[in-house]
Amino acid sequence: MMKNEIHRKLLNDANKIYKKFEVTKIESGLNMNIFTLLDIEKAEQYVHENMIYAILNFKPEKKIAERFVKCFLEIIGLPKAFIKEEWEVEHQYFTSSYGIMDIFMKTKGKDKKCIVIELKIDALDQKRQLERYCDYVKQCNYNDYRILYLTLDGRSASKQSIGNVQRRKIKNISFRDDICCWLECCLNICKEEEIDTSFIKQYAILVNKLTGENDMNEEICNLIKNSDDLRAGIEISNSLSKIKTEILYDFLSAINRELQRKGFKNVCDEEELEQAKEYYSGKSVIPYMNYVIKEYIIRGNKKLNLVLGIGVNYSLYYYFGFHVDGNWVDSNDIKKSQKRIYQKIVNEIESMLNIQIRENNYTSIYFQNINDIHGQKYDFKHFSDNCADLKEKKILNSEARRIAREMVEYINCLKDAL
């Protein structure tokens, strides 16, 4: 098979797998959960740790919490000696010398047992992490213990994390099998007891989405059958950075072009926009553009410009900030030195956007993500689906015009008010 044919086959097969999962997401409503909509679906501590803890420690009903815990221990297959115990559950369990445990469970009775749950979605293992937890358990004289290493697919912890811990004391569990099954069990218990299940349902949808994506990625990896497939895959991968770079640069350039047509000049050096070409090179670069809203003459005959900026960090965003004689300056400095000007600007931005600007540690007065026409965030770091859609020139130009119109409205509105 010729090289180009291998490329085409890999792309076509991968596209079929991707589209199959997209259909599943739509039919099952996997994207319509509160965690995905708030863009926090992979936040280990603030979502997964808190949700699992909240279910294990179900405060509205102590007896229900006990059933949830027992169901959890049965599903992950712990010994009967663990299942029959009563448990106390804590999260972000602090130990001064051994680290912070995601979730820590200990028995209430005389027979001291404990369980440590370590969650890993994207985070890497820390050096001697599980070994340190084991050292803490031994130091506290627990009679028996288990460390549950929870990942999307049930993979093992790294050797550097495990250290000298006995392998039989560590149990690998997965969101895909164990947590999905446990959440279903919890929903059935709630149904029997006529308890509101909305928050568990929401979390179950999220877990199904994340595990489905993980399975899809594994299925795509399994397309690589031999060295020819691997070489073709590497060539495709190497080309992706170039394609993503072109899309990002063309998109920012199109927005800039539309704003210039409306009479607003980008006051940044061209190299700031050119940094988009280095965005996927591994260098720490943030491409951005700035447009003057209003100019003030301040002490020392200096020019203070209020600007609207558009930039890309992880996502595409806009912001309001200040330049003094063409150089970027921290908004907090202007707040101290030009109180009346600063407060007037803040009042008008709050009125225009119907928001409240609180104290912040950022150099800008206010920044916000720029969403697509469907209200979804553009995530160029992970190249979200709407970023991929910009490969179609018609979509790219349409979105650039729409975003530029919105930015022009902000600029003109503030100009008139100030």
C-alpha positions as CSV (number, residue, x, y, z in Angstrom):
1,M,0.0,0.0,0.0
2,M,1.4,3.4,-1.0
3,K,2.2,6.0,1.7
4,N,-0.6,8.4,0.7
5,E,-3.1,5.5,0.8
6,I,-2.0,4.5,4.3
7,H,-2.5,8.2,5.4
8,R,-6.0,8.3,3.9
9,K,-7.0,5.0,5.4
10,L,-5.8,6.0,8.9
11,L,-7.6,9.4,8.6
12,N,-10.8,7.8,7.3
13,D,-10.9,5.1,10.0
14,A,-10.1,7.6,12.8
15,N,-12.8,9.9,11.5
16,K,-15.4,7.0,11.6
17,I,-14.5,6.3,15.2
18,Y,-14.7,10.0,16.1
19,K,-18.1,10.5,14.4
20,K,-19.5,7.4,16.0
21,F,-18.6,8.8,19.4
22,E,-20.0,12.2,18.5
23,V,-23.4,10.6,17.6
24,T,-23.3,8.8,21.0
25,K,-22.6,12.1,22.8
26,I,-25.6,13.8,21.0
27,E,-28.0,10.9,21.5
28,S,-27.0,10.4,25.2
29,G,-26.8,14.1,25.9
30,L,-23.2,13.7,27.3
31,N,-22.3,17.3,26.6
32,M,-25.3,18.6,28.5
33,N,-24.1,18.3,32.0
34,I,-23.4,21.2,34.4
35,F,-19.6,20.3,34.7
36,T,-19.0,20.4,30.9
37,L,-21.0,23.6,30.5
38,L,-19.0,25.2,33.2
39,D,-15.7,24.0,31.6
40,I,-14.6,22.2,34.8
41,E,-15.1,18.5,33.7
42,K,-11.5,17.5,34.4
43,A,-11.0,19.4,37.6
44,E,-9.8,16.6,39.9
45,Q,-10.2,18.4,43.3
46,Y,-13.2,20.7,42.7
47,V,-15.3,18.2,40.7
48,H,-14.3,14.6,41.0
49,E,-13.0,14.5,44.5
50,N,-15.8,16.7,45.8
51,M,-18.5,14.7,44.1
52,I,-17.2,11.3,45.2
53,Y,-16.8,12.6,48.7
54,A,-20.3,14.1,48.7
55,I,-21.8,10.8,47.8
56,L,-19.7,8.7,50.2
57,N,-20.5,11.2,52.9
58,F,-24.2,11.8,52.0
59,K,-25.2,14.2,54.7
60,P,-28.9,14.3,54.2
61,E,-29.3,10.7,55.2
62,K,-26.8,8.8,57.3
63,K,-28.3,5.4,56.5
64,I,-28.2,6.2,52.8
65,A,-24.6,7.2,53.1
66,E,-23.8,3.9,54.7
67,R,-25.4,2.0,51.8
68,F,-23.5,4.2,49.3
69,V,-20.2,3.3,51.1
70,K,-21.0,-0.4,51.3
71,C,-22.0,-0.5,47.6
72,F,-18.7,1.2,46.7
73,L,-16.6,-1.3,48.7
74,E,-18.5,-4.2,47.2
75,I,-18.1,-3.0,43.6
76,I,-14.4,-2.4,43.8
77,G,-14.0,-5.8,45.4
78,L,-12.5,-5.2,48.8
79,P,-12.5,-8.1,51.4
80,K,-15.6,-8.7,53.5
81,A,-13.6,-7.6,56.6
82,F,-13.7,-4.1,55.0
83,I,-17.2,-4.2,53.8
84,K,-18.8,-5.0,57.2
85,E,-17.2,-2.0,58.9
86,E,-18.6,1.4,59.6
87,W,-16.6,4.2,57.9
88,E,-15.8,7.9,58.4
89,V,-15.0,9.7,55.2
90,E,-12.8,12.8,54.8
91,H,-11.4,14.6,51.8
92,Q,-8.3,16.8,51.3
93,Y,-6.9,14.9,54.3
94,F,-3.9,16.8,55.5
95,T,-0.8,15.1,56.9
96,S,2.1,17.3,57.8
97,S,4.9,15.2,56.4
98,Y,3.2,12.7,54.1
99,G,1.1,14.8,51.7
100,I,-2.5,15.6,51.2
101,M,-4.8,12.6,50.5
102,D,-7.7,13.2,48.1
103,I,-10.1,11.0,50.1
104,F,-9.3,9.2,53.4
105,M,-11.6,6.6,55.0
106,K,-11.2,5.1,58.4
107,T,-13.2,2.7,60.5
108,K,-15.2,3.8,63.5
109,G,-14.7,0.5,65.5
110,K,-11.8,-0.9,67.4
111,D,-10.4,-2.8,64.5
112,K,-8.5,0.1,62.9
113,K,-8.6,0.0,59.1
114,C,-8.3,2.7,56.5
115,I,-8.6,3.4,52.8
116,V,-6.8,6.1,50.8
117,I,-8.3,7.1,47.4
118,E,-5.9,8.8,45.0
119,L,-7.6,10.3,41.9
120,K,-5.8,10.9,38.6
121,I,-7.5,12.4,35.6
122,D,-4.7,14.4,33.9
123,A,-2.3,15.0,36.8
124,L,1.0,13.1,37.0
125,D,2.2,10.9,39.9
126,Q,4.3,12.6,42.5
127,K,7.6,11.1,43.7
128,R,6.9,8.5,46.4
129,Q,3.3,9.6,46.6
130,L,1.7,6.3,47.4
131,E,4.7,5.2,49.4
132,R,4.3,8.3,51.6
133,Y,0.6,7.5,52.2
134,C,1.6,4.0,53.2
135,D,4.2,5.4,55.6
136,Y,1.5,7.5,57.2
137,V,-0.8,4.6,57.6
138,K,1.9,2.5,59.3
139,Q,2.9,5.4,61.5
140,C,-0.7,5.6,62.7
141,N,-0.7,1.9,63.5
142,Y,-3.7,0.9,61.3
143,N,-4.3,-2.9,61.4
144,D,-5.1,-3.1,57.7
145,Y,-5.4,-0.7,54.8
146,R,-5.9,-0.3,51.0
147,I,-4.8,2.4,48.6
148,L,-7.2,2.8,45.8
149,Y,-5.6,4.3,42.7
150,L,-8.5,5.7,40.6
151,T,-8.0,6.6,36.9
152,L,-10.2,6.8,33.8
153,D,-9.1,3.3,32.6
154,G,-7.7,1.6,35.7
155,R,-4.0,1.9,34.8
156,S,-1.3,1.3,37.5
157,A,0.5,4.0,39.4
158,S,4.2,4.6,38.4
159,K,7.0,2.8,40.1
160,Q,8.3,6.1,41.4
161,S,5.0,6.7,43.2
162,I,4.6,3.1,44.5
163,G,8.1,2.7,45.9
164,N,8.3,-0.1,48.4
165,V,4.5,-0.5,49.0
166,Q,3.3,-4.1,48.9
167,R,1.4,-4.5,45.6
168,R,-1.5,-6.3,47.3
169,K,-2.2,-3.2,49.3
170,I,-2.8,-1.1,46.1
171,K,-5.9,-1.7,44.1
172,N,-6.3,0.0,40.7
173,I,-9.9,1.1,40.0
174,S,-11.4,2.9,37.1
175,F,-14.0,5.5,36.4
176,R,-15.0,3.5,33.3
177,D,-15.9,0.3,35.2
178,D,-16.0,0.8,39.0
179,I,-17.3,4.4,39.3
180,C,-19.8,4.1,36.5
181,C,-21.2,0.9,38.1
182,W,-21.2,2.5,41.6
183,L,-23.1,5.6,40.5
184,E,-25.7,3.3,38.9
185,C,-26.0,1.5,42.2
186,C,-26.4,4.8,44.0
187,L,-29.1,5.9,41.6
188,N,-31.0,2.7,42.3
189,I,-30.7,3.2,46.0
190,C,-32.0,6.7,45.7
191,K,-34.9,5.5,43.6
192,E,-35.9,3.0,46.3
193,E,-35.7,5.6,49.0
194,E,-37.4,8.4,46.9
195,I,-34.4,10.7,47.2
196,D,-33.6,13.4,44.6
197,T,-30.8,12.1,42.4
198,S,-30.2,15.1,40.2
199,F,-26.6,15.7,41.3
200,I,-25.6,12.1,41.0
201,K,-27.2,11.9,37.5
202,Q,-25.2,14.9,36.4
203,Y,-22.0,13.4,37.7
204,A,-22.8,10.0,36.1
205,I,-23.3,11.8,32.7
206,L,-19.9,13.5,33.1
207,V,-18.1,10.2,34.0
208,N,-19.6,8.5,30.9
209,K,-18.5,11.3,28.7
210,L,-14.9,11.3,30.0
211,T,-14.6,7.5,29.9
212,G,-16.1,7.4,26.4
213,E,-13.5,9.9,25.1
214,N,-10.8,7.8,26.7
215,D,-12.1,4.7,25.0
216,M,-12.4,6.5,21.7
217,N,-8.7,7.6,21.9
218,E,-7.7,4.0,22.7
219,E,-9.7,2.7,19.7
220,I,-7.9,5.2,17.5
221,C,-4.5,4.1,18.8
222,N,-5.5,0.5,18.0
223,L,-5.6,1.5,14.3
224,I,-1.8,1.4,14.3
225,K,-1.1,-2.2,13.4
226,N,2.4,-2.1,12.0
227,S,5.5,0.1,11.4
228,D,4.0,1.5,8.2
229,D,0.9,2.6,10.1
230,L,3.0,4.1,12.8
231,R,5.2,6.1,10.4
232,A,2.0,7.4,8.7
233,G,0.5,8.3,12.1
234,I,3.7,10.2,13.1
235,E,3.7,12.1,9.8
236,I,0.0,13.0,10.3
237,S,0.7,14.1,13.8
238,N,3.7,16.2,12.8
239,S,1.5,18.0,10.2
240,L,-1.2,18.8,12.7
241,S,0.9,21.5,14.5
242,K,1.4,23.3,11.2
243,I,-2.4,23.1,10.4
244,K,-3.4,24.3,13.8
245,T,-0.9,27.2,13.6
246,E,-2.3,28.3,10.2
247,I,-5.9,28.2,11.5
248,L,-5.0,30.2,14.6
249,Y,-3.0,32.8,12.7
250,D,-5.6,33.1,9.9
251,F,-8.4,33.5,12.5
252,L,-6.7,36.3,14.5
253,S,-5.6,38.0,11.2
254,A,-9.2,37.9,9.9
255,I,-10.5,39.4,13.1
256,N,-7.8,42.1,12.9
257,R,-8.7,42.8,9.3
258,E,-12.4,43.2,10.0
259,L,-11.6,45.6,12.9
260,Q,-9.3,47.7,10.7
261,R,-12.0,47.9,8.1
262,K,-14.2,49.5,10.8
263,G,-11.4,52.1,11.3
264,F,-9.7,50.6,14.4
265,K,-6.0,50.1,14.1
266,N,-4.1,47.4,16.0
267,V,-1.6,49.5,18.1
268,C,0.6,46.5,18.9
269,D,3.6,45.7,16.9
270,E,3.0,43.2,14.1
271,E,5.2,40.7,15.9
272,E,2.6,40.3,18.6
273,L,0.2,38.9,16.1
274,E,3.0,37.0,14.5
275,Q,3.5,35.2,17.8
276,A,0.5,33.1,16.8
277,K,3.0,31.3,14.5
278,E,4.9,30.2,17.5
279,Y,2.0,29.2,19.7
280,Y,2.3,25.4,19.1
281,S,6.1,25.4,19.0
282,G,6.3,24.8,22.8
283,K,7.5,28.3,23.4
284,S,5.6,30.4,26.0
285,V,3.9,32.9,23.7
286,I,0.5,34.7,23.8
287,P,-0.5,36.3,20.6
288,Y,-2.6,39.5,21.1
289,M,-3.9,42.7,19.4
290,N,-4.9,46.0,21.0
291,Y,-7.3,48.7,19.8
292,V,-7.6,52.2,21.3
293,I,-10.9,53.1,22.8
294,K,-10.0,56.5,24.3
295,E,-6.9,58.6,24.9
296,Y,-6.2,60.7,28.0
297,I,-3.4,63.1,28.6
298,I,-2.0,62.6,32.2
299,R,0.7,64.1,34.3
300,G,4.0,64.6,32.5
301,N,2.1,65.1,29.2
302,K,2.0,61.3,28.9
303,K,-0.6,59.6,26.7
304,L,-2.8,57.1,28.6
305,N,-4.9,54.9,26.3
306,L,-7.8,52.7,27.3
307,V,-7.6,49.7,24.9
308,L,-9.7,46.7,24.0
309,G,-7.4,43.7,23.5
310,I,-8.0,40.3,21.9
311,G,-5.6,37.5,22.8
312,V,-5.1,33.7,23.1
313,N,-3.9,32.0,26.2
314,Y,-5.8,28.6,26.4
315,S,-8.9,30.2,25.0
316,L,-9.7,33.2,22.8
317,Y,-10.5,36.2,25.0
318,Y,-11.0,39.9,25.0
319,Y,-9.9,42.4,27.8
320,F,-9.9,46.1,28.7
321,G,-6.6,47.5,29.8
322,F,-4.2,50.5,29.6
323,H,-1.2,51.7,27.6
324,V,1.0,54.6,28.6
325,D,3.0,56.1,25.7
326,G,2.5,52.8,23.9
327,N,3.7,50.5,26.7
328,W,1.4,48.1,28.6
329,V,0.8,49.1,32.2
330,D,-0.8,47.3,35.1
331,S,-4.4,48.5,35.6
332,N,-3.8,48.5,39.4
333,D,-1.2,51.2,38.9
334,I,-3.7,53.3,37.0
335,K,-6.3,52.6,39.7
336,K,-3.9,54.2,42.3
337,S,-2.5,57.1,40.2
338,Q,-5.7,58.0,38.1
339,K,-8.6,57.2,40.5
340,R,-11.2,59.3,38.8
341,I,-10.4,58.1,35.3
342,Y,-10.2,54.5,36.4
343,Q,-13.5,54.5,38.3
344,K,-15.3,56.2,35.5
345,I,-14.1,53.5,33.1
346,V,-15.0,50.7,35.5
347,N,-18.5,52.1,36.0
348,E,-19.1,52.3,32.2
349,I,-17.8,48.8,31.6
350,E,-20.0,47.4,34.3
351,S,-23.0,49.2,32.9
352,M,-22.3,48.1,29.3
353,L,-21.7,44.4,30.2
354,N,-24.1,44.2,33.1
355,I,-21.4,42.8,35.4
356,Q,-19.6,43.8,38.6
357,I,-15.8,44.1,38.4
358,R,-14.2,42.9,41.6
359,E,-10.7,43.3,42.9
360,N,-8.3,41.2,40.8
361,N,-4.6,40.4,40.4
362,Y,-4.6,40.7,36.6
363,T,-2.9,43.4,34.6
364,S,-6.2,44.2,32.7
365,I,-9.3,45.7,34.2
366,Y,-11.5,42.9,33.0
367,F,-11.3,39.9,30.6
368,Q,-13.7,37.4,29.3
369,N,-13.7,34.4,27.0
370,I,-14.9,34.9,23.4
371,N,-17.4,32.1,22.6
372,D,-18.5,30.8,19.2
373,I,-21.9,31.5,17.7
374,H,-23.3,28.6,19.7
375,G,-22.0,30.0,23.0
376,Q,-19.1,27.5,23.3
377,K,-15.6,28.5,24.3
378,Y,-12.8,28.5,21.8
379,D,-10.0,26.4,23.3
380,F,-6.9,26.6,21.1
381,K,-4.6,24.9,23.6
382,H,-6.6,21.6,23.3
383,F,-8.0,22.6,19.9
384,S,-11.7,22.1,20.6
385,D,-14.2,21.1,17.9
386,N,-15.1,24.7,17.1
387,C,-11.4,25.5,16.5
388,A,-11.3,22.6,14.0
389,D,-14.4,24.0,12.3
390,L,-12.4,27.1,11.4
391,K,-10.5,25.0,8.8
392,E,-13.6,25.8,6.7
393,K,-12.8,29.3,5.4
394,K,-16.5,30.2,5.2
395,I,-16.9,29.5,8.9
396,L,-13.6,31.3,9.8
397,N,-14.6,34.5,8.0
398,S,-18.1,34.4,9.3
399,E,-17.0,34.1,12.9
400,A,-14.3,36.7,12.4
401,R,-16.9,39.2,11.2
402,R,-19.3,38.3,14.0
403,I,-16.6,38.7,16.7
404,A,-15.3,42.0,15.2
405,R,-18.9,43.4,15.2
406,E,-19.2,42.6,18.9
407,M,-15.8,44.2,19.7
408,V,-16.8,47.3,17.7
409,E,-20.0,47.6,19.7
410,Y,-18.0,47.6,22.9
411,I,-15.5,50.1,21.6
412,N,-18.1,52.5,20.3
413,C,-20.3,52.2,23.4
414,L,-17.4,53.1,25.7
415,K,-16.3,55.9,23.4
416,D,-19.7,57.5,23.6
417,A,-20.0,57.0,27.3
418,L,-16.6,58.3,28.2
